[in-house]
Amino acid sequence: MFRAPAPLYRVLALAEACSWTLLIAALVIRAVGGPAVAVTIGGGIHGFVFLSYGATAILVALNNRWGVGATALAVASAVIPYATIPTEMWLRRTGRLAGAWRLEATDDPRDRRPVDRLLRWFLRHAALLVALLVVAVVALYVVLLIVGPPGR
């Protein structure tokens, strides 16, 4: 389905923006006297999508060899409501989302780095990569649920 990094990144950037809408709507519902569970549900969904977007941004950044600045901006954009959409547009416009998954080594000396070799191995074993990313996101999500909501 996601034969290139750009469509995957775009889907998660849009999902993150949609999850902000869900969270904000839940906060409004609670503020007007609705059930507080709306925030629990909306916040839970937003939190999971937030972590999934962050993992996707890092994966695409590694694959497309973004610098630290572009990577930090992509990850940090999830903190500001709806900022993932203009960030995705900027990344696409500047060519940072261009290209395919790097499954094979090239003549580029960076392809010999351990992180690049490991990335290629995982990209060639996509089901395992997805499973490990899901486990990592779920584990971090559970830890954050145990720690409690922000400001608590």
N, C-alpha and C positions, 0 to 999 in steps of 0.2 A: 504494500500500500504506500509506504513512504520510501520510494526509491531514491530520494535525494533529501538532503537536510532541510532545504527551504520549506517544503510543504509541512513537514513535522513541526518545525519551529513556528510556522504561521498558525497551525491548528492550536498549539499550546498557548501562543500569545493571545489568540482570540478567546480561548477557553478561560484564560486568566482574567481577561477583561469581563467576560460574562459572569465569572464567579464573583467579581467585585460588585456587579449589579445585584446579584443574589444576596450578598452580604449587606449591602446598603439598604436594599428593600427589607431585609429582615430587621435591621436596626430601626427603620422607620416604623415597621409593624409593631415592634416592641415599644417604641416611643409613644405611639398613639393608643397604647393600652392592650395591644395584642399579646399573644403568648410569648414568653421569653424563650421558649424552645425554638422559635423561629431563628433566633440568633445562633443557638447551638447548632442547628442544622445548617443554616447558611454559612456560619463560620467554619464548620467542619468541612463542608464541601470546598469553600474557598481555600482553607488551609491545605487540603490535599492537592488541589490544582496548583496552588502557589509552589509547593514543593516539587511537583511534577514539572512545572514550567522551569524552575531553577535547574533541575537535573537535565532537562532537555537543552537549556541554554548552554550549560557547561559542556555537554556532549557535542553540540554543534560547534561551539567555540573551539574545542579540541580538534574536531574534524577539519574545520575550515581555517584553523590556525589564526584565530583572532588574537590581537594583543590583549594585554591585561586590561587596558582601558575599555575596549569594546566589550570584553567579557563582563567586567564589573558593571558597566552600564546596562547590559542586557539583564543580568541577574537583579540588579537594584531597581530596574524599571518595574518590577512586580510589586514593589512596596508602594508605589504611587498609583492610585486608581486610574485605570485605563492607559497607563504609560507604555504598556507592552505593545500596543498597536502602533503608535508613532515610532517606537524603537524598532519594531519589525520593518516598518516602511523605510527607515533610515538604513538599517542593515542591508535591506534588499537594494536600495538605491545606490549604496556605496560598494556593492558587489560582494559584501561579506557573506551573503547567503548563496552565492553562485557556486556551482559545481556539484559533484556527486559525492557519495560516501567514498572515502579513501580506503578501498579494499586491498589494493596492491601497492607495493613499494615502487617508488620512482627513483630517478637519479638525484632527487633532492637530498642533500645530506641530513636534513631533519628527519627523513624517513628511517634513519638508522637509530634514532633515539629510542630508548626503552618505552617511553610513553606512547610513541607513535606505533611501535611494533605491537604493543598490547592493545591499543585502540583498533588497529587493523584486525587483529585476531578476534576481538570481541565483535567487530562489525561483520566479520565473516560468519560468526556464530550468533546471529541476531536474536534468535529465540532465547539463548542464554543471557545475552546482554539485557534484553527487555525484562526477563525474569529477575535478574539481579537488581536492575534499576527499580522495579516495582517493590522488591523486598526492601531495598534501601529506603525508598520513599515511605513505605508503610512503617518500617522500624523507626525512622525519624519522626513520623507523624505520631506514633504511639508514645514515644518519649516526650514529645511536646505536649501531648494530651495529659500525660502524667504530671509534667511540670506545671501545667495550668495555663489559662489564657493570659495574654499580655496584660500587664498592669495589676495582676493579682498578687 
